[in-house]
């Protein structure tokens, strides 16, 4: 069965760009855009073929970064595949599935290199040593992006397009009531989870329920959180920035 992800191109908000357009009034305007590949939520075992996750994972290997959307609201009308709402558990599942996918890919690269090693190829020997280092690192439960790698190793890493090497931003989908009140029993748990991972990853609370109502109102209403979500990708994804 052919499985196609949803693609969306979102303009990147930039006040400097708007100022230049207003001042010089060009005949055509082409703002920078962020292309988002939306895949279905991953379930436990996705990397091994459970659900549709394995097929979708193949679609996102070439992306520059990952938004992890996690559910942080309870509702009897929205069933959770695991039977309960626990965002830190869900994120653990996602990270484990991405790690398993990367581990499988590295193993698949190592197997055909054995013959090259037997022929005494220096390049193959160096790359195989990196693959062994990578495999050990990931089997110990670490994302590739959390490791320290030499410049020549980074060149290989970029070519592998590993999922756990990509920068990450966490989007926490809250209820409308919790978002407006800026309160949720899940937010402290998620903050502790991020702290325990020892990363500087961003966590952005938002509410699909609230955003939908905003968009349904007047066109001139307050802008949706989407602008903030897109803007926050500038530093983690190392997008070009010009003064």
Residue frames as a rotation matrix with the C-alpha (Angstrom) as fourth column:
UNK 1
0.576 0.817 0.000 0.00
0.817 -0.576 0.000 0.00
0.000 0.000 -1.000 0.00
UNK 2
-0.267 -0.644 0.716 1.32
0.617 -0.685 -0.386 3.44
0.740 0.339 0.581 -1.00
UNK 3
0.464 0.362 -0.808 1.61
0.872 -0.348 0.345 5.75
-0.157 -0.865 -0.477 2.00
UNK 4
-0.127 -0.461 0.878 2.12
0.583 -0.751 -0.310 9.45
0.802 0.473 0.364 1.41
UNK 5
-0.436 -0.063 -0.898 2.85
0.849 -0.360 -0.387 11.91
-0.298 -0.931 0.210 4.22
UNK 6
0.733 0.664 0.150 1.12
0.680 -0.713 -0.169 15.27
-0.005 0.226 -0.974 4.40
UNK 7
-0.429 -0.895 0.119 3.29
0.901 -0.433 -0.010 18.17
0.061 0.103 0.993 3.25
UNK 8
0.766 0.634 -0.108 2.80
0.641 -0.765 0.056 21.83
-0.047 -0.112 -0.993 4.16
UNK 9
-0.321 -0.838 0.441 4.80
0.797 -0.491 -0.352 24.93
0.511 0.238 0.826 3.24
UNK 10
0.637 0.536 -0.554 4.64
0.768 -0.497 0.404 27.57
-0.059 -0.683 -0.728 5.97
UNK 11
0.444 -0.477 0.759 6.02
0.150 -0.795 -0.588 31.12
0.884 0.374 -0.281 5.54
UNK 12
-0.105 -0.574 -0.812 8.72
0.970 0.120 -0.211 31.97
0.218 -0.810 0.544 8.08
UNK 13
0.864 0.503 0.031 7.73
0.483 -0.844 0.231 35.22
0.143 -0.185 -0.972 9.87
UNK 14
-0.232 -0.959 -0.163 10.40
0.966 -0.247 0.079 37.92
-0.116 -0.139 0.984 9.63
UNK 15
0.606 0.503 -0.616 9.75
0.511 -0.840 -0.183 41.56
-0.609 -0.203 -0.766 10.48
UNK 16
-0.271 -0.795 -0.543 12.89
-0.096 -0.539 0.837 42.62
-0.958 0.279 0.070 8.57
UNK 17
-0.795 0.049 0.604 11.55
0.573 0.387 0.722 41.03
-0.199 0.921 -0.336 5.40
UNK 18
0.242 0.968 0.070 8.18
0.964 -0.231 -0.132 42.76
-0.111 0.100 -0.989 5.85
UNK 19
0.387 -0.167 -0.907 9.99
0.207 -0.942 0.262 46.09
-0.898 -0.290 -0.330 6.36
UNK 20
-0.688 -0.717 -0.108 12.01
0.001 -0.150 0.989 45.69
-0.726 0.680 0.104 3.16
UNK 21
-0.521 0.588 0.618 8.90
0.853 0.354 0.383 44.75
0.007 0.727 -0.686 1.17
UNK 22
0.508 0.763 -0.399 7.07
0.782 -0.603 -0.157 47.79
-0.360 -0.232 -0.904 2.50
UNK 23
0.158 -0.538 -0.828 9.99
0.005 -0.838 0.545 50.10
-0.987 -0.090 -0.129 1.72
UNK 24
-0.734 -0.618 -0.281 10.97
-0.287 -0.093 0.953 48.90
-0.615 0.781 -0.108 -1.77
UNK 25
0.243 0.969 -0.046 7.59
-0.494 0.083 -0.865 47.51
-0.835 0.233 0.499 -2.94
UNK 26
-0.804 -0.594 -0.015 8.96
-0.340 0.439 0.832 44.80
-0.487 0.674 -0.555 -5.27
UNK 27
-0.306 0.696 -0.650 6.81
-0.898 0.014 0.439 43.45
0.315 0.718 0.621 -8.12
UNK 28
0.447 0.431 -0.784 6.90
-0.146 0.900 0.411 39.99
0.882 -0.069 0.466 -6.62
UNK 29
0.040 -0.354 0.934 7.46
-0.987 -0.158 -0.018 38.75
0.154 -0.922 -0.356 -3.09
UNK 30
0.429 0.030 -0.903 8.83
-0.119 0.993 -0.023 35.34
0.896 0.117 0.429 -2.12
UNK 31
0.407 -0.261 0.876 9.28
-0.907 -0.232 0.352 34.88
0.111 -0.937 -0.331 1.67
UNK 32
-0.735 -0.652 -0.185 11.32
-0.583 0.748 -0.316 32.08
0.345 -0.124 -0.930 3.17
UNK 33
0.406 0.913 -0.041 9.22
-0.791 0.373 0.484 28.99
0.457 -0.164 0.874 3.83
UNK 34
-0.594 -0.460 0.660 9.46
-0.728 0.656 -0.198 25.99
-0.342 -0.598 -0.725 6.11
UNK 35
-0.081 0.538 -0.839 8.37
-0.680 0.585 0.441 22.71
0.728 0.606 0.319 4.51
UNK 36
-0.376 0.056 0.925 6.77
-0.853 0.369 -0.369 20.46
-0.362 -0.928 -0.091 7.12
UNK 37
-0.465 0.205 -0.861 6.33
-0.388 0.827 0.407 16.72
0.796 0.524 -0.304 6.56
UNK 38
-0.155 0.530 0.834 3.52
-0.984 -0.010 -0.177 15.52
-0.086 -0.848 0.523 8.80
UNK 39
-0.583 -0.048 -0.811 3.53
-0.268 0.954 0.136 11.80
0.767 0.297 -0.568 9.62
UNK 40
0.521 0.835 -0.177 1.19
-0.162 0.300 0.940 9.72
0.838 -0.461 0.292 11.74
UNK 41
0.383 -0.333 0.862 1.94
-0.924 -0.159 0.349 9.25
0.021 -0.930 -0.368 15.42
UNK 42
-0.346 -0.612 -0.711 4.37
-0.538 0.750 -0.384 6.41
0.768 0.250 -0.589 16.05
UNK 43
0.773 0.560 0.299 3.28
-0.589 0.458 0.665 3.39
0.236 -0.690 0.684 18.06
UNK 44
0.102 -0.729 0.677 5.41
-0.725 0.411 0.552 0.94
-0.681 -0.547 -0.487 19.98
UNK 45
-0.017 -0.203 0.979 7.06
0.353 0.915 0.195 -1.39
-0.936 0.349 0.056 17.47
UNK 46
0.813 0.388 -0.434 6.82
-0.196 -0.520 -0.832 1.08
-0.548 0.761 -0.346 14.56
UNK 47
0.063 -0.897 -0.438 10.48
-0.934 -0.207 0.290 0.57
-0.351 0.391 -0.851 13.63
UNK 48
-0.812 -0.328 0.484 9.74
-0.226 0.940 0.257 -3.13
-0.539 0.099 -0.837 13.20
UNK 49
-0.907 0.422 0.003 6.63
0.105 0.220 0.970 -2.65
0.408 0.880 -0.244 11.11
UNK 50
-0.441 0.792 -0.422 3.85
0.835 0.190 -0.517 -2.08
-0.329 -0.581 -0.745 13.66
UNK 51
0.357 0.668 -0.653 1.15
0.281 -0.743 -0.607 0.27
-0.891 0.033 -0.453 12.41
UNK 52
0.862 -0.061 0.503 2.20
0.481 -0.216 -0.850 2.56
0.161 0.974 -0.157 9.56
UNK 53
0.826 -0.494 -0.270 5.17
-0.175 -0.681 0.711 3.99
-0.535 -0.540 -0.650 11.42
UNK 54
0.034 -0.901 0.433 7.97
0.431 0.404 0.806 2.14
-0.901 0.159 0.403 9.62
UNK 55
0.101 0.072 0.992 6.83
0.993 -0.076 -0.095 3.37
0.069 0.994 -0.079 6.22
UNK 56
0.922 0.297 0.250 6.44
0.283 -0.955 0.089 6.93
0.265 -0.012 -0.964 7.47
UNK 57
0.613 -0.752 -0.242 9.87
0.110 -0.222 0.969 6.92
-0.782 -0.621 -0.053 9.12
UNK 58
-0.125 -0.664 0.737 11.44
0.879 0.270 0.393 6.40
-0.460 0.697 0.550 5.70
UNK 59
0.472 0.415 0.778 9.77
0.775 -0.617 -0.141 9.61
0.421 0.669 -0.613 4.50
UNK 60
0.990 0.017 0.141 11.44
-0.050 -0.886 0.461 11.84
0.133 -0.463 -0.876 7.10
UNK 61
0.498 -0.864 -0.077 15.07
0.782 0.408 0.472 10.69
-0.376 -0.295 0.878 6.83
UNK 62
-0.236 -0.624 0.745 15.95
0.891 -0.445 -0.091 13.68
0.388 0.642 0.661 4.63
UNK 63
0.757 0.554 0.346 14.38
0.377 -0.803 0.462 16.38
0.533 -0.219 -0.817 6.85
UNK 64
-0.129 -0.846 0.518 16.54
-0.027 -0.519 -0.854 18.95
0.991 -0.125 0.044 8.64
UNK 65
-0.898 -0.124 0.423 14.83
-0.407 -0.132 -0.904 18.70
0.168 -0.983 0.068 12.03
UNK 66
-0.514 0.706 -0.487 11.92
0.500 0.708 0.498 17.14
0.697 0.012 -0.717 13.90
UNK 67
-0.420 0.544 0.726 8.91
-0.821 -0.569 -0.048 18.55
0.387 -0.616 0.686 15.72
UNK 68
-0.828 0.247 -0.503 7.68
0.384 0.904 -0.189 16.01
0.408 -0.349 -0.843 18.28
UNK 69
-0.313 0.807 0.501 3.99
-0.680 -0.559 0.475 16.66
0.663 -0.192 0.723 18.98
UNK 70
-0.846 0.029 -0.533 2.90
0.335 0.806 -0.488 15.09
0.415 -0.592 -0.691 22.26
UNK 71
0.069 0.981 0.181 -0.57
0.146 -0.190 0.971 15.02
0.987 -0.040 -0.156 23.78
UNK 72
-0.906 -0.342 -0.249 -1.01
0.306 -0.123 -0.944 16.69
0.293 -0.932 0.216 27.16
UNK 73
-0.513 0.812 0.280 -4.77
-0.857 -0.506 -0.102 16.76
0.058 -0.292 0.955 27.62
UNK 74
-0.905 0.287 0.313 -7.36
0.170 0.921 -0.351 14.25
-0.389 -0.265 -0.882 28.76
UNK 75
-0.365 0.831 -0.419 -10.59
-0.910 -0.414 -0.028 13.65
-0.196 0.371 0.908 26.87
UNK 76
-0.228 0.391 0.891 -13.04
-0.081 0.905 -0.418 10.76
-0.970 -0.168 -0.175 26.71
UNK 77
0.774 0.596 -0.216 -13.79
-0.208 -0.083 -0.975 11.76
-0.599 0.799 0.059 23.12
UNK 78
0.492 -0.697 -0.522 -10.20
-0.771 -0.069 -0.633 11.29
0.405 0.714 -0.571 21.92
UNK 79
0.990 -0.065 0.128 -8.93
0.001 0.892 0.451 7.75
-0.143 -0.447 0.883 22.45
UNK 80
0.225 -0.973 -0.054 -5.23
-0.957 -0.231 0.174 7.22
-0.181 0.013 -0.983 23.14
UNK 81
0.356 -0.104 -0.928 -3.64
-0.550 0.780 -0.299 4.17
0.755 0.617 0.221 21.52
UNK 82
-0.656 -0.679 -0.330 -1.92
-0.082 0.498 -0.863 3.27
0.750 -0.539 -0.383 24.82
UNK 83
0.003 0.795 -0.607 -5.15
0.697 0.434 0.571 3.61
0.717 -0.425 -0.552 26.79
UNK 84
0.587 0.155 -0.795 -4.07
0.732 -0.520 0.440 6.59
-0.345 -0.840 -0.418 28.91
UNK 85
0.807 -0.304 0.506 -2.49
0.062 -0.808 -0.585 10.04
0.587 0.504 -0.634 28.59
UNK 86
0.700 -0.685 -0.199 1.17
0.304 0.034 0.952 10.06
-0.646 -0.727 0.232 29.63
UNK 87
0.954 -0.230 -0.192 3.28
-0.288 -0.528 -0.799 12.36
0.082 0.817 -0.570 27.42
UNK 88
0.099 -0.979 0.177 6.65
-0.945 -0.037 0.325 11.33
-0.311 -0.200 -0.929 28.88
UNK 89
-0.020 -0.026 0.999 5.83
0.010 1.000 0.026 7.68
-1.000 0.011 -0.020 28.16
UNK 90
0.864 0.421 0.275 4.82
0.284 0.044 -0.958 8.65
-0.415 0.906 -0.081 24.62
UNK 91
0.702 -0.666 -0.253 8.09
-0.708 -0.614 -0.350 10.52
0.078 0.425 -0.902 24.08
UNK 92
-0.135 -0.733 0.666 10.05
-0.653 0.572 0.497 7.54
-0.746 -0.368 -0.556 25.38
UNK 93
0.355 0.357 0.864 8.27
0.354 0.804 -0.478 5.35
-0.865 0.476 0.160 22.83
UNK 94
0.996 0.046 -0.074 9.02
-0.044 -0.463 -0.885 7.79
-0.075 0.885 -0.459 20.01
UNK 95
0.360 -0.932 -0.034 12.70
-0.926 -0.361 0.106 8.10
-0.112 -0.007 -0.994 20.92
UNK 96
-0.128 -0.382 0.915 13.08
-0.332 0.886 0.323 4.35
-0.935 -0.262 -0.240 21.25
UNK 97
0.634 0.433 0.641 11.52
0.427 0.494 -0.757 3.77
-0.645 0.754 0.128 17.84
UNK 98
0.910 -0.364 -0.198 13.77
-0.399 -0.639 -0.657 6.37
0.112 0.677 -0.727 16.20
UNK 99
0.050 -0.925 0.376 16.81
-0.893 0.127 0.431 4.81
-0.447 -0.358 -0.820 17.86
UNK 100
0.083 0.043 0.996 15.82
0.061 0.997 -0.048 1.33
-0.995 0.064 0.080 16.70
UNK 101
0.938 0.285 0.199 15.38
0.224 -0.059 -0.973 2.62
-0.265 0.957 -0.120 13.14
UNK 102
0.624 -0.769 -0.134 18.85
-0.769 -0.576 -0.276 4.22
0.135 0.275 -0.952 13.20
UNK 103
-0.067 -0.644 0.762 20.44
-0.660 0.601 0.450 1.11
-0.748 -0.473 -0.466 14.73
UNK 104
0.464 0.321 0.826 18.92
0.323 0.806 -0.495 -1.07
-0.825 0.497 0.271 12.02
UNK 105
0.996 -0.076 -0.055 20.22
-0.083 -0.439 -0.895 1.29
0.044 0.895 -0.444 9.33
UNK 106
0.294 -0.948 0.122 23.77
-0.950 -0.276 0.148 1.33
-0.107 -0.159 -0.981 10.74
UNK 107
-0.026 -0.259 0.965 23.81
-0.280 0.929 0.242 -2.46
-0.960 -0.264 -0.097 10.98
UNK 108
0.768 0.386 0.511 22.69
0.358 0.403 -0.843 -2.71
-0.531 0.830 0.171 7.36
UNK 109
0.831 -0.532 -0.162 25.64
-0.508 -0.609 -0.608 -0.51
0.225 0.588 -0.777 6.34
UNK 110
0.116 -0.844 0.523 28.17
-0.882 0.155 0.445 -2.55
-0.457 -0.513 -0.727 8.33
UNK 111
0.477 0.148 0.866 27.34
-0.049 0.989 -0.142 -5.95
-0.877 0.026 0.479 6.85
UNK 112
0.936 -0.091 0.341 28.41
0.353 0.237 -0.905 -5.28
0.002 0.967 0.254 3.22
UNK 113
0.692 -0.709 0.135 31.60
-0.669 -0.701 -0.248 -3.49
0.270 0.081 -0.959 4.35
UNK 114
0.632 -0.451 0.630 33.20
-0.255 0.647 0.719 -6.71
-0.732 -0.615 0.294 5.66
UNK 115
0.671 -0.367 0.645 34.51
0.716 0.549 -0.432 -7.61
-0.195 0.751 0.631 2.19
UNK 116
0.726 -0.400 0.559 36.05
0.000 -0.813 -0.583 -4.15
0.687 0.424 -0.590 1.79
UNK 117
0.665 -0.486 0.568 37.81
-0.720 -0.215 0.659 -4.57
-0.198 -0.847 -0.493 5.13
UNK 118
0.654 -0.395 0.646 39.23
0.250 0.918 0.308 -7.88
-0.714 -0.040 0.699 3.96
UNK 119
0.629 -0.416 0.657 40.74
0.706 -0.048 -0.707 -6.10
0.325 0.908 0.264 0.94
UNK 120
-0.181 -0.791 -0.585 42.51
0.957 -0.279 0.080 -3.69
-0.226 -0.545 0.807 3.28
UNK 121
0.070 0.282 0.957 40.63
0.590 -0.785 0.188 -0.52
0.804 0.552 -0.221 2.27
UNK 122
-0.838 -0.461 -0.291 41.77
0.512 -0.481 -0.712 2.34
0.188 -0.746 0.639 4.52
UNK 123
-0.713 0.625 0.318 38.61
-0.549 -0.779 0.302 4.36
0.437 0.041 0.899 3.90
UNK 124
0.191 0.815 -0.546 36.41
-0.184 0.577 0.796 1.39
0.964 -0.052 0.260 4.71
UNK 125
-0.254 -0.384 -0.887 38.38
0.760 0.488 -0.429 0.70
0.598 -0.783 0.168 7.88
UNK 126
-0.989 -0.142 0.042 37.90
0.096 -0.829 -0.551 4.27
0.113 -0.541 0.833 9.12
UNK 127
-0.391 0.915 0.099 34.21
-0.726 -0.373 0.578 4.31
0.566 0.154 0.810 8.29
UNK 128
0.145 0.428 -0.892 33.63
0.168 0.878 0.448 0.91
0.975 -0.215 0.055 9.85
UNK 129
-0.670 -0.455 -0.586 35.27
0.658 0.001 -0.753 2.11
0.344 -0.890 0.299 13.06
UNK 130
-0.882 0.418 0.217 32.84
-0.455 -0.876 -0.162 5.05
0.123 -0.241 0.963 13.13
UNK 131
-0.047 0.914 -0.403 29.90
-0.534 0.317 0.784 2.73
0.844 0.252 0.473 12.51
UNK 132
-0.137 -0.085 -0.987 30.98
0.615 0.774 -0.152 0.55
0.777 -0.628 -0.054 15.44
UNK 133
-0.946 -0.252 -0.202 31.28
0.317 -0.609 -0.727 3.67
0.060 -0.752 0.656 17.62
UNK 134
-0.613 0.785 0.095 27.84
-0.694 -0.592 0.410 4.85
0.378 0.186 0.907 16.50
UNK 135
0.028 0.648 -0.761 26.26
-0.106 0.759 0.642 1.47
0.994 0.062 0.090 17.10
UNK 136
-0.463 -0.279 -0.841 27.64
0.757 0.368 -0.539 1.23
0.461 -0.887 0.041 20.64
UNK 137
-0.997 0.064 0.049 26.51
-0.079 -0.903 -0.422 4.80
0.018 -0.425 0.905 21.41
UNK 138
-0.358 0.930 -0.081 22.95
-0.779 -0.250 0.574 4.15
0.514 0.268 0.815 20.23
UNK 139
0.006 0.334 -0.943 22.66
0.186 0.926 0.329 0.71
0.982 -0.178 -0.057 21.80
UNK 140
-0.750 -0.295 -0.592 23.46
0.633 -0.065 -0.771 2.41
0.189 -0.953 0.235 25.11
UNK 141
0.106 0.961 -0.256 20.29
0.978 -0.148 -0.149 4.49
-0.181 -0.234 -0.955 24.56
UNK 142
-0.233 -0.279 -0.932 21.80
0.259 -0.941 0.217 7.79
-0.937 -0.191 0.291 23.37
UNK 143
0.886 0.453 0.101 20.63
0.267 -0.320 -0.909 9.93
-0.379 0.832 -0.404 20.46
UNK 144
0.220 -0.834 0.506 23.37
0.963 0.102 -0.251 10.59
0.158 0.543 0.825 17.92
UNK 145
0.355 -0.035 0.934 22.95
0.241 -0.962 -0.128 14.36
0.903 0.270 -0.333 18.31
UNK 146
0.962 0.041 0.269 23.88
-0.244 -0.304 0.921 14.09
0.120 -0.952 -0.283 21.99
UNK 147
0.625 -0.779 0.047 27.35
0.714 0.595 0.369 12.74
-0.316 -0.197 0.928 21.23
UNK 148
0.490 -0.586 -0.645 30.62
-0.473 -0.801 0.368 14.56
-0.732 0.125 -0.670 20.49
UNK 149
0.673 -0.151 0.724 31.92
0.595 0.692 -0.409 13.81
-0.439 0.706 0.555 17.02
UNK 150
-0.354 -0.880 -0.316 35.06
0.316 -0.430 0.846 14.85
-0.880 0.199 0.430 15.13
UNK 151
-0.093 0.303 -0.948 34.74
-0.683 -0.713 -0.161 16.92
-0.725 0.633 0.273 11.94
UNK 152
-0.741 -0.230 -0.630 35.50
-0.648 0.491 0.582 13.96
0.175 0.840 -0.514 9.66
UNK 153
-0.876 0.480 0.039 32.92
0.426 0.810 -0.404 11.87
-0.226 -0.337 -0.914 11.55
UNK 154
-0.208 0.819 -0.535 30.28
-0.058 -0.556 -0.829 14.57
-0.976 -0.141 0.163 11.10
UNK 155
-0.482 -0.023 -0.876 30.77
-0.851 -0.226 0.474 14.35
-0.209 0.974 0.090 7.32
UNK 156
-0.922 0.152 -0.357 29.77
0.029 0.945 0.327 10.68
0.387 0.291 -0.875 7.44
UNK 157
-0.675 0.691 -0.258 26.93
0.479 0.145 -0.866 11.36
-0.561 -0.708 -0.429 9.88
UNK 158
-0.314 0.548 -0.775 25.40
-0.551 -0.770 -0.321 13.95
-0.773 0.327 0.544 7.56
UNK 159
-0.631 0.011 -0.776 25.44
-0.730 0.332 0.598 11.41
0.265 0.943 -0.201 4.75
UNK 160
-0.945 0.244 -0.219 23.70
0.293 0.928 -0.231 8.74
0.147 -0.283 -0.948 6.84
UNK 161
-0.460 0.800 0.386 20.71
-0.470 -0.588 0.658 11.03
0.754 0.121 0.646 7.57
UNK 162
-0.710 0.147 -0.689 20.14
0.553 0.722 -0.416 9.43
0.436 -0.677 -0.593 10.97
UNK 163
0.231 0.930 0.287 16.85
0.408 -0.360 0.839 10.36
0.883 -0.077 -0.463 12.63
UNK 164
0.755 0.063 -0.653 18.35
0.656 -0.112 0.747 10.80
-0.026 -0.992 -0.126 16.10
UNK 165
-0.405 -0.914 -0.033 21.02
0.900 -0.405 0.162 13.13
-0.161 0.036 0.986 14.73
UNK 166
-0.266 0.385 0.884 18.45
0.538 -0.701 0.468 15.78
0.800 0.600 -0.021 13.85
UNK 167
-0.981 -0.029 0.193 17.63
-0.126 -0.662 -0.738 18.78
0.149 -0.749 0.646 16.09
UNK 168
-0.420 0.846 -0.328 14.33
0.769 0.524 0.366 18.50
0.482 -0.098 -0.871 17.95
UNK 169
-0.821 0.342 0.456 11.59
-0.498 -0.820 -0.282 20.83
0.277 -0.459 0.844 19.18
UNK 170
-0.794 0.556 -0.245 8.78
0.607 0.744 -0.280 19.49
0.026 -0.371 -0.928 21.39
UNK 171
-0.654 0.687 0.317 5.24
-0.476 -0.699 0.533 20.77
0.588 0.198 0.785 20.78
UNK 172
-0.941 0.303 -0.152 2.95
0.304 0.554 -0.775 20.08
-0.151 -0.775 -0.614 23.74
UNK 173
-0.570 0.803 0.175 -0.70
-0.064 -0.256 0.965 19.96
0.819 0.539 0.197 22.69
UNK 174
-0.968 0.206 -0.140 -2.83
0.143 -0.003 -0.990 21.10
-0.205 -0.978 -0.026 25.67
UNK 175
-0.079 0.993 0.088 -6.54
0.995 0.084 -0.056 21.54
-0.063 0.083 -0.995 26.23
UNK 176
0.014 0.159 0.987 -7.99
0.416 -0.899 0.139 24.97
0.909 0.408 -0.079 25.51
UNK 177
0.903 0.414 0.119 -8.74
0.046 -0.368 0.929 25.51
0.428 -0.833 -0.351 29.21
UNK 178
0.622 -0.730 -0.284 -5.25
0.656 0.287 0.698 24.48
-0.428 -0.620 0.657 30.32
UNK 179
-0.172 -0.712 0.681 -3.55
0.948 -0.308 -0.082 26.56
0.268 0.631 0.728 27.63
UNK 180
0.285 0.367 0.885 -5.45
0.187 -0.927 0.324 29.74
0.940 0.073 -0.333 28.50
UNK 181
0.982 0.123 0.147 -4.81
-0.124 -0.177 0.976 29.21
0.146 -0.977 -0.158 32.24
UNK 182
0.202 -0.973 -0.115 -1.19
-0.647 -0.044 -0.762 28.24
0.736 0.228 -0.638 31.51
UNK 183
-0.172 -0.190 0.967 -1.60
-0.909 0.408 -0.082 25.24
-0.379 -0.893 -0.243 33.78
UNK 184
0.568 0.327 -0.755 -1.21
-0.573 0.816 -0.078 21.52
0.591 0.477 0.651 33.20
UNK 185
0.723 -0.286 0.629 -0.15
-0.460 0.480 0.747 18.67
-0.515 -0.830 0.215 35.45
UNK 186
0.815 -0.384 0.433 1.83
0.549 0.750 -0.368 17.31
-0.183 0.538 0.823 32.49
UNK 187
0.785 -0.507 0.357 4.09
-0.124 -0.693 -0.710 20.35
0.607 0.513 -0.606 31.90
UNK 188
0.430 -0.675 0.599 6.27
-0.885 -0.183 0.428 19.87
-0.179 -0.714 -0.676 35.04
UNK 189
0.548 -0.189 0.815 6.66
0.018 0.977 0.214 16.18
-0.836 -0.102 0.539 34.17
UNK 190
0.844 -0.220 0.490 7.75
0.521 0.114 -0.846 17.06
0.130 0.969 0.211 30.65
UNK 191
0.695 -0.612 0.377 10.17
-0.559 -0.790 -0.251 19.71
0.452 -0.037 -0.891 31.93
UNK 192
0.375 -0.542 0.752 11.74
-0.680 0.392 0.620 17.14
-0.631 -0.744 -0.221 34.28
UNK 193
0.712 -0.053 0.700 11.93
0.385 0.864 -0.326 14.64
-0.587 0.502 0.636 31.41
UNK 194
0.846 -0.402 0.350 13.79
0.166 -0.424 -0.890 17.14
0.506 0.811 -0.292 29.22
UNK 195
0.541 -0.655 0.528 16.12
-0.831 -0.513 0.215 18.08
0.131 -0.555 -0.822 32.07
UNK 196
0.503 -0.309 0.807 16.96
-0.295 0.816 0.496 14.42
-0.812 -0.488 0.319 32.70
UNK 197
0.823 -0.177 0.539 17.96
0.550 0.485 -0.680 14.03
-0.141 0.857 0.497 29.05
UNK 198
0.108 -0.859 -0.500 20.54
0.489 -0.392 0.780 16.79
-0.866 -0.329 0.377 29.48
UNK 199
-0.377 -0.193 0.906 19.67
0.919 -0.200 0.340 18.71
0.115 0.961 0.253 26.32
UNK 200
-0.786 0.108 -0.609 18.75
0.063 -0.965 -0.253 22.30
-0.615 -0.237 0.752 25.50
UNK 201
-0.729 0.554 0.403 15.74
0.607 0.251 0.754 21.27
0.317 0.794 -0.519 23.43
UNK 202
-0.849 0.491 0.196 12.85
-0.517 -0.849 -0.114 23.71
0.110 -0.198 0.974 23.28
UNK 203
-0.659 0.750 -0.066 9.38
0.745 0.638 -0.195 22.82
-0.104 -0.177 -0.979 24.56
UNK 204
-0.928 0.367 0.072 6.47
-0.325 -0.887 0.327 24.87
0.184 0.280 0.942 23.18
UNK 205
-0.595 0.799 0.086 3.01
0.458 0.425 -0.781 24.51
-0.660 -0.425 -0.619 24.77
UNK 206
-0.846 0.444 -0.295 0.07
-0.525 -0.598 0.606 25.12
0.093 0.667 0.739 22.41
UNK 207
-0.426 0.779 0.460 -3.54
-0.009 0.505 -0.863 24.04
-0.905 -0.372 -0.208 21.94
UNK 208
-0.954 0.134 0.267 -4.98
0.289 0.196 0.937 22.73
0.073 0.971 -0.226 18.68
UNK 209
-0.098 0.982 -0.164 -8.45
0.995 0.097 -0.017 23.21
0.000 -0.165 -0.986 20.15
UNK 210
0.219 0.118 -0.969 -7.75
0.410 -0.912 -0.018 26.88
-0.885 -0.393 -0.248 20.93
UNK 211
-0.735 -0.586 -0.342 -5.96
-0.075 -0.431 0.899 27.53
-0.674 0.687 0.273 17.62
UNK 212
-0.713 0.524 0.466 -8.91
0.691 0.410 0.596 26.12
0.121 0.747 -0.654 15.69
UNK 213
0.317 0.869 -0.379 -11.30
0.909 -0.393 -0.141 28.52
-0.272 -0.300 -0.915 17.38
UNK 214
-0.083 -0.424 -0.902 -8.97
0.111 -0.903 0.415 31.47
-0.990 -0.066 0.122 16.74
UNK 215
-0.942 -0.329 0.063 -8.78
0.077 -0.029 0.997 30.69
-0.326 0.944 0.052 13.03
UNK 216
-0.404 0.873 0.273 -12.56
0.903 0.332 0.274 30.28
0.148 0.357 -0.922 12.90
UNK 217
0.264 0.457 -0.849 -12.99
0.623 -0.753 -0.211 33.83
-0.736 -0.474 -0.484 14.19
UNK 218
0.928 0.105 -0.358 -12.19
-0.145 -0.783 -0.605 37.06
-0.343 0.613 -0.712 12.34
UNK 219
0.672 -0.707 0.222 -9.25
0.597 0.338 -0.728 37.00
0.440 0.621 0.649 9.94
UNK 220
0.162 -0.617 0.770 -7.77
-0.172 -0.786 -0.594 39.95
0.972 -0.036 -0.233 11.75
UNK 221
0.959 0.259 0.112 -7.77
-0.159 0.170 0.973 38.21
0.233 -0.951 0.204 15.12
UNK 222
0.413 -0.853 0.319 -4.70
-0.751 -0.121 0.650 37.35
-0.516 -0.507 -0.690 17.18
UNK 223
0.083 -0.446 -0.891 -2.16
-0.867 0.409 -0.285 35.31
0.492 0.796 -0.353 15.21
UNK 224
0.928 0.296 -0.226 -2.01
-0.182 0.890 0.417 31.56
0.325 -0.346 0.880 15.89
UNK 225
0.620 -0.714 0.325 0.82
-0.305 0.162 0.939 29.92
-0.723 -0.681 -0.117 17.79
UNK 226
0.781 -0.279 0.559 2.02
0.594 0.609 -0.526 28.60
-0.194 0.742 0.641 14.43
UNK 227
0.758 -0.512 0.404 4.10
-0.126 -0.723 -0.680 31.75
0.640 0.465 -0.612 13.89
UNK 228
0.463 -0.581 0.669 5.96
-0.878 -0.196 0.437 31.17
-0.123 -0.790 -0.601 17.15
UNK 229
0.650 -0.178 0.739 6.48
0.029 0.977 0.209 27.50
-0.759 -0.115 0.641 16.37
UNK 230
0.812 -0.340 0.475 7.97
0.539 0.123 -0.833 28.33
0.225 0.933 0.283 12.96
UNK 231
0.666 -0.561 0.491 10.14
-0.471 -0.827 -0.306 31.13
0.578 -0.028 -0.816 14.37
UNK 232
0.596 -0.404 0.694 11.57
-0.662 0.242 0.710 28.84
-0.455 -0.882 -0.123 17.05
UNK 233
0.847 -0.268 0.460 13.01
0.402 0.888 -0.223 26.52
-0.349 0.373 0.860 14.42
UNK 234
0.883 -0.464 0.068 15.52
-0.267 -0.618 -0.739 29.16
0.385 0.635 -0.670 13.26
UNK 235
0.161 -0.879 0.449 18.27
-0.986 -0.161 0.038 28.38
0.039 -0.449 -0.893 15.80
UNK 236
0.221 -0.089 0.971 17.80
-0.394 0.903 0.172 24.60
-0.892 -0.421 0.164 16.38
UNK 237
0.764 0.107 0.636 17.78
0.462 0.597 -0.656 23.97
-0.450 0.795 0.406 12.63
UNK 238
-0.224 -0.925 -0.308 20.70
0.408 -0.376 0.832 26.38
-0.885 0.061 0.461 12.05
UNK 239
0.542 0.480 0.690 18.79
0.829 -0.169 -0.533 28.25
-0.139 0.861 -0.489 9.38
UNK 240
-0.428 -0.741 0.518 20.67
0.810 -0.569 -0.145 31.07
0.402 0.357 0.843 7.61
UNK 241
0.567 0.540 -0.621 20.34
0.764 -0.627 0.153 34.35
-0.307 -0.562 -0.768 9.49
UNK 242
-0.261 -0.637 0.725 21.32
0.839 -0.522 -0.156 37.67
0.478 0.568 0.671 7.90
UNK 243
-0.222 0.118 -0.968 21.66
0.700 -0.671 -0.243 40.98
-0.678 -0.732 0.066 9.70
